[in-house]
Amino acid sequence: MHFPLNVDLRAVGDGEYRFGVRPSHLSLVPSNDDDLELAVTVELAEISGSETFLHVRNELFSLVLHLPGVHAYDVDASIRVYIPTHKLFVFDQQGGLIQAPGLRMARVA
């Protein structure tokens, strides 16, 4: 997957990485200029009190969104979700943390 790099992600050296994002940072509407838009398919809408955990997937990976409020979605519905790239965690292939949102980490060569 390719996407524009914000200033924090540009500090990470070339290489292959794994990315993570907190479920509460994912959204159904864009909120930042650096949001990455993904077309996904709904797997499950899990209602928990006044919150919804929305399980989605695309051809590369699965995600879980933590949404305030009660939301109903049909299984296999096509929707778009937005990932704020300034909220991404970056891990090396062994699972070591390389970059975290809001932290200035050492550059990886």
Secondary structure as UniProt FT lines:
FT   HELIX           7..10
FT   STRAND          18..20
FT   HELIX           23..25
FT   TURN            33..34
FT   STRAND          35..48
FT   TURN            49..50
FT   STRAND          51..57
FT   STRAND          62..68
FT   TURN            75..76
FT   STRAND          78..84
FT   HELIX           85..87
FT   STRAND          89..91
FT   TURN            93..94
FT   STRAND          97..99
FT   TURN            101..102
//
